[in-house]
Amino acid sequence: MCGIAGVYGVQNAERLVAEILFATQHRGQESCGIATRNARGNVIAHKAMGLVKNVLTEDILSYYSGEISIGHVRYPTSASSNIDNAQPFAIDLAEGPHMAVCTNGSIVNYEQLRSYLEKEAGFTFLSDNDSELMGRLIAYYHVVNHIPIEEALPKALGQIHGAYAALLILRDKMFAFRDPYGIRPMVMGHLVGNVREEQLSDGTVFASEGCGFGIIGAREIRKVAPGEILCLQKGEPVRTIAKAPKTPLRHCVFELIYFSRPDSMTFDERVWDVRREIGAALAKKDRDELVGDDLVVIPVPDSSNFVAQGYAEASGLPFGMGLLRNHYVGRTFINPTQRSRDEGVRQKFNPLPDYFPGKRVILVDDSIVRGTSLRKLVRMIKGAGAKEVHVRVGSPPVVSPCYYGIDTPVPEELIANILPVPKIAKYMDADSLKYMDIEDFHEILSNHQDYCFACFNGDYVIKPADFESNPTISTDF
């Protein structure tokens, strides 16, 4: 999972991109970067390992100044954790450095496309990143085969299968596009009062989530539609230059459960409100099973806060913040190794002194993927004096890997794929354990049929095995 941002047609666009990236730091903490078209017309990029505040410093932003800029925060999935895989990815065209791309998602047929471009087109890759593959595939159609960009983009994207929300700078234009399934989100906004007509490209902004728009004085207009390719050019209206054939939508439900910030509107849903409804649905499962004056509902902060609030409101039980979170430690789920995740739990959470003795705790978490982090928390809370810990989970059991940009690639790492619920509870030292059911989301989400639940039921819209026998791409020019 990653976060992208873009600003078109205003001075110091790079600074606005940095502000948006800072607001969406929760989507990726390993590396970040920006690419800008400078006054000379060259597209230059800077990226480094680390957080936005440490990488995009005043000196860097001053050097990478321009009116067209895109940026990225990264959490690694399939590609390795190093600077080569940081984004955006700049690509030198025949006439010079005039192209850069950044993307959020994962290309399912990556290996097949890369093999073709290496063997048949003679391309040399510098990373294992989807962004570079996407950029080189676009260049293959546009530069190598001399196809106008507005025709080359649909052709290139028609070969890519998987999840992507992407931004592309090409010379003086910017392009924004999403996969036809709408798996990953991207919204479009406009800087308030920047131009007379908000339909113009100048002052248009993009992001994975709209939570960063307010701090730069922008207003969210709409989402980039699934399968849509938008073109921005100075002084002209934002244009839809192509739209993929209509296909069933598959929004990632994990965006609502975990990844998106609560104050974002993701897939036309208020994230905080969805999470409160998830909590209320969990409370209904318990009904009169958990009663008593010694009960308290506690979230695993921060992504579970609204889930726990919804549970407490629906059950009539008290809500408490018994776990303190160190906000200088990032999101443990998106750390790249199990060791770093374990260390993150110890550094990140601390029980409130003298809070737990004599209490029975309903501990609410958004999801359980590997189970190791929650096990440590349950033992931490019992060690702080809690009589009982009952775990309630705001998602169904994760039993299948994700091929669309979430770091759950190996089925053997998924605890719900290995153990039944009672044994998971025993492993965690929890007194009871309950999950959401997929059917519960049918009541919460009116358009539930438009969501991907593959990590919970294995029902993939596309998967790598679909492409193992077809390693080529279309050469019908």
Long-range contacts (C-beta under 8 A, 24 or more apart in sequence): 1-27, 1-28, 1-75, 1-77, 1-104, 1-259, 1-334, 1-405, 1-406, 1-407, 2-27, 2-28, 2-72, 2-73, 2-74, 2-75, 2-87, 2-103, 2-104, 2-105, 2-208, 2-405, 3-27, 3-28, 3-72, 3-73, 3-104, 3-207, 3-208, 3-209, 4-70, 4-71, 4-72, 4-102, 4-103, 4-104, 4-165, 4-166, 4-167, 4-186, 4-206, 4-207, 4-208, 5-70, 5-71, 5-72, 5-167, 5-205, 5-206, 5-207, 5-208, 5-212, 6-69, 6-70, 6-71, 6-167, 6-174, 6-176, 6-205, 6-206, 6-207, 7-68, 7-69, 7-204, 7-205, 7-206, 8-67, 8-68, 8-174, 8-201, 8-202, 8-203, 8-204, 8-205, 8-232, 9-67, 9-68, 9-200, 9-201, 9-202, 9-203, 9-204, 9-232, 9-234, 10-67, 10-191, 10-194, 10-202, 10-203, 11-67, 12-61, 12-65, 13-66, 13-67, 13-68, 13-69, 14-61, 14-64, 14-65, 14-66, 14-69, 14-71, 15-61, 16-69, 16-191, 16-205, 16-216, 16-218, 17-69, 17-70, 17-71, 18-52, 18-56, 18-61, 18-71, 19-212, 19-215, 19-216, 20-71, 20-205, 20-207, 20-212, 20-213, 20-216, 21-52, 21-56, 21-71, 21-72, 21-73, 21-212, 22-52, 22-53, 22-212, 23-209, 23-211, 23-212, 23-215, 23-261, 24-73, 24-207, 24-208, 24-209, 24-211, 24-212, 24-261, 25-51, 25-52, 25-73, 26-259, 26-261, 26-331, 27-73, 27-75, 27-104, 27-208, 27-209, 27-259, 28-72, 28-73, 28-74, 28-75, 28-334, 29-73, 29-75, 29-330, 29-331, 29-334, 30-74, 30-75, 30-76, 30-81, 30-336, 31-55, 31-73, 31-74, 31-83, 31-85, 31-86, 31-87, 32-56, 32-71, 32-72, 32-73, 32-74, 32-86, 33-71, 33-72, 33-86, 33-87, 33-88, 33-102, 34-60, 34-61, 34-64, 34-69, 34-70, 34-71, 34-72, 34-88, 35-64, 35-69, 35-70, 35-71, 35-88, 35-90, 35-100, 35-102, 35-169, 36-64, 36-65, 36-66, 36-68, 36-69, 37-66, 37-67, 37-68, 37-69, 37-98, 37-169, 37-171, 37-172, 38-64, 38-65, 38-66, 39-65, 39-66, 41-98, 41-171, 41-172, 42-96, 42-97, 42-98, 43-90, 43-97, 43-98, 43-99, 43-100, 43-169, 44-90, 44-97, 45-88, 45-89, 45-90, 45-100, 47-72, 47-83, 47-86, 47-87, 47-88, 48-83, 48-86, 49-82, 49-83, 49-86, 68-169, 68-172, 68-174, 69-169, 70-100, 70-101, 70-102, 70-167, 70-168, 70-169, 70-174, 71-102, 72-102, 72-104, 72-131, 75-334, 75-336, 75-407, 76-336, 76-407, 77-106, 77-405, 77-406, 77-407, 77-409, 78-106, 78-110, 78-128, 78-409, 79-127, 79-128, 79-129, 79-130, 80-128, 81-336, 84-126, 84-127, 84-128, 84-129, 85-127, 85-128, 85-129, 87-129, 87-131, 88-131, 88-167, 89-127, 89-129, 89-131, 89-132, 89-135, 91-132, 91-135, 91-136, 91-139, 93-139, 93-143, 94-143, 98-170, 98-171, 99-135, 99-138, 99-139, 99-168, 99-169, 99-170, 99-171, 100-135, 100-168, 100-169, 101-131, 101-134, 101-135, 101-138, 101-166, 101-167, 101-168, 101-169, 102-131, 102-166, 102-167, 103-130, 103-131, 103-134, 103-164, 103-165, 103-166, 103-167, 104-164, 104-165, 104-166, 104-184, 104-186, 104-208, 104-405, 105-130, 105-162, 105-163, 105-164, 105-165, 105-166, 105-179, 105-183, 105-184, 105-404, 105-405, 106-130, 106-162, 106-163, 106-164, 106-403, 106-404, 106-405, 107-133, 107-134, 107-160, 107-161, 107-162, 107-164, 108-161, 108-162, 108-403, 108-404, 108-462, 108-463, 108-464, 108-466, 108-467, 109-159, 109-160, 109-161, 109-162, 109-464, 109-466, 109-467, 110-162, 111-464, 112-467, 112-468, 112-470, 112-471, 112-472, 112-473, 113-137, 113-159, 113-160, 113-473, 115-471, 116-471, 116-472, 116-473, 120-472, 130-162, 130-164, 131-166, 134-160, 134-164, 134-166, 135-168, 137-473, 138-168, 141-477, 142-170, 145-477, 147-477, 149-173, 149-175, 150-231, 150-241, 150-242, 153-177, 153-229, 153-241, 153-242, 154-229, 154-241, 154-242, 154-244, 155-474, 155-477, 157-229, 157-244, 158-244, 158-474, 159-473, 159-474, 161-462, 161-466, 161-467, 162-403, 162-404, 162-462, 163-252, 163-404, 163-405, 165-208, 165-224, 167-206, 172-233, 172-234, 173-231, 173-232, 173-233, 174-201, 174-231, 174-232, 175-229, 175-230, 175-231, 175-232, 176-206, 176-224, 176-229, 176-230, 176-232, 177-224, 177-228, 177-229, 177-230, 178-224, 178-225, 178-226, 178-227, 178-228, 179-226, 179-227, 180-226, 180-227, 180-244, 180-245, 180-246, 180-247, 181-226, 181-247, 181-248, 181-249, 181-250, 181-452, 181-461, 181-462, 182-225, 182-226, 182-227, 182-249, 182-250, 182-251, 182-267, 182-450, 183-250, 183-251, 183-252, 183-404, 183-405, 183-452, 184-208, 184-252, 184-255, 184-404, 184-405, 185-209, 185-223, 185-251, 185-255, 185-260, 185-266, 185-267, 186-223, 186-224, 187-213, 187-220, 187-221, 187-222, 187-223, 187-224, 187-265, 188-220, 188-221, 188-222, 188-223, 188-224, 188-230, 188-238, 189-213, 189-218, 189-219, 189-220, 189-221, 190-218, 190-219, 190-221, 191-216, 191-217, 191-218, 192-217, 192-218, 192-219, 193-217, 199-237, 199-238, 200-235, 200-236, 200-237, 200-238, 201-232, 201-233, 201-234, 201-235, 201-236, 201-237, 201-238, 202-234, 202-235, 204-232, 204-238, 209-260, 209-261, 209-264, 209-266, 210-264, 210-265, 211-261, 211-263, 211-264, 220-265, 223-267, 223-268, 248-449, 248-450, 248-461, 249-450, 249-451, 250-450, 250-451, 250-452, 250-461, 251-450, 251-451, 251-452, 252-404, 252-405, 252-406, 252-451, 252-452, 253-395, 253-441, 253-445, 253-451, 253-452, 253-453, 254-367, 254-395, 254-402, 254-406, 254-455, 257-366, 257-367, 257-394, 257-395, 258-303, 258-333, 258-366, 258-367, 258-395, 262-305, 262-306, 267-450, 267-451, 269-445, 272-306, 273-306, 274-444, 274-445, 275-304, 275-305, 275-306, 275-307, 275-310, 275-366, 275-394, 276-306, 276-307, 276-309, 276-310, 276-313, 277-310, 277-444, 278-307, 278-310, 278-394, 278-395, 278-436, 278-440, 278-444, 279-306, 279-307, 279-308, 279-309, 279-310, 279-311, 279-312, 279-313, 279-314, 279-364, 279-394, 280-310, 280-311, 280-313, 280-314, 281-436, 281-440, 281-443, 281-444, 282-307, 282-310, 282-311, 282-364, 282-392, 282-393, 282-394, 282-434, 282-436, 283-310, 283-311, 283-312, 283-314, 283-315, 284-314, 285-392, 285-434, 286-315, 286-392, 286-434, 290-315, 290-317, 290-360, 290-362, 290-390, 292-360, 294-358, 294-359, 294-360, 294-387, 295-359, 295-360, 295-361, 295-362, 296-320, 296-322, 296-359, 296-360, 296-361, 296-362, 297-362, 297-364, 298-322, 298-323, 298-361, 298-362, 298-363, 298-364, 298-381, 299-323, 299-363, 299-364, 299-365, 300-349, 300-363, 300-364, 300-365, 300-366, 300-374, 300-377, 301-325, 301-349, 303-331, 303-366, 304-364, 304-365, 304-366, 304-394, 307-364, 307-365, 307-366, 307-394, 308-364, 311-362, 311-364, 311-392, 317-362, 320-355, 321-352, 322-351, 322-352, 322-355, 322-356, 322-361, 322-381, 323-349, 323-350, 323-351, 323-352, 323-377, 323-381, 324-349, 324-350, 324-351, 324-352, 325-349, 326-350, 332-373, 333-369, 333-373, 333-407, 334-407, 336-407, 338-370, 338-372, 341-370, 341-372, 341-373, 342-372, 342-373, 342-376, 344-373, 345-372, 345-373, 345-376, 345-377, 346-376, 349-377, 349-380, 351-380, 351-381, 351-383, 351-384, 355-384, 356-381, 356-384, 356-385, 356-386, 357-384, 357-385, 357-386, 358-385, 358-387, 359-385, 359-386, 359-387, 360-386, 360-387, 360-388, 360-389, 360-390, 361-386, 361-388, 361-389, 361-390, 362-390, 362-392, 363-389, 363-390, 363-391, 363-392, 363-430, 364-391, 364-392, 364-393, 364-394, 365-391, 365-392, 365-393, 365-394, 366-393, 366-394, 366-395, 367-393, 367-394, 367-395, 367-398, 368-393, 368-395, 368-397, 368-398, 368-415, 368-416, 368-424, 368-435, 369-398, 369-408, 369-413, 369-414, 369-415, 370-413, 370-414, 370-415, 371-415, 371-424, 371-427, 371-428, 374-428, 375-427, 375-428, 375-429, 378-428, 378-429, 378-430, 379-429, 382-429, 388-431, 389-429, 389-430, 389-431, 390-430, 390-431, 390-432, 390-433, 390-434, 391-425, 391-428, 391-430, 391-432, 391-433, 391-434, 392-433, 392-434, 393-433, 393-434, 393-435, 393-436, 394-436, 395-435, 395-436, 395-456, 396-435, 396-436, 396-437, 396-438, 396-453, 396-456, 396-457, 397-421, 397-435, 397-456, 398-455, 398-456, 399-455, 399-456, 399-457, 399-458, 400-454, 400-455, 400-456, 400-457, 400-458, 400-460, 401-455, 402-454, 402-455, 403-454, 403-460, 403-462, 403-463, 403-464, 404-452, 404-454, 406-455, 408-455
